[in-house]
Amino acid sequence: MPMFKLIRSKRKSISVEISPELEVIVRAPRGMKQKDIDRFIDEHREWIKKHIDIRAKRLVNRPPEPDEYEIIDLKRRAKELLPLKVACFSSIMGVEPASVKITSAKKRLGSCSSDNGICFSYRVMMYPEDIIDYVVIHELAHIKEHNHSKRFYDIVRKYCPDYKDREGRIKW
């Protein structure tokens, strides 16, 4: 039985997750019996092992955390470069974002709000230019399709035919 952190709360179902630090976290209803929790963990042993392995590979391949001086430089570069890239690709793609902001997001490189505001984490600047271009194209494609459907990826593919390769090189 793998070691896990158990969090009991007012909920109706049990779930398991693997934290970025490779900790197994089980969330269970307050009244659930320990034997039922243990059985759930045992039944999901393969899933847990698979996802621990996936997270471990991400940890190994993730870029190191920037220090405070590197963060200042990454933010400066992001503020200079990303609006230019957005303007260029917006023109090519025939879309117009409501705004472009640089954030300190840790879990995503970019996002597009329901009102078409685009945000980029300064961390995108830690990647090569072709990855930065992919992230910009990806977020601008959300202006046309606010989801990750086949239509969305058809738009991305039109402007970035090798997007799967680029996406696969993002270590997050």
Buried (B, 14 or more C-beta within 10 A) or exposed (E): EEEBEBEEEEEEEBEBBBEEEEEBEBBBBEEBEEEEBEEBBEEBEEEBEEBBEEBEEBEEEEEEEBEEEBBEBBBEBBBEBBBEBBEEBBEEBEBEBEEBBBBEBEEBBBBBBEEBBBBBBBBBBBBEEEBBBBBBBBBBBBBBBEEEEEEBBEBBBEBBEEBEEBBEEBBE
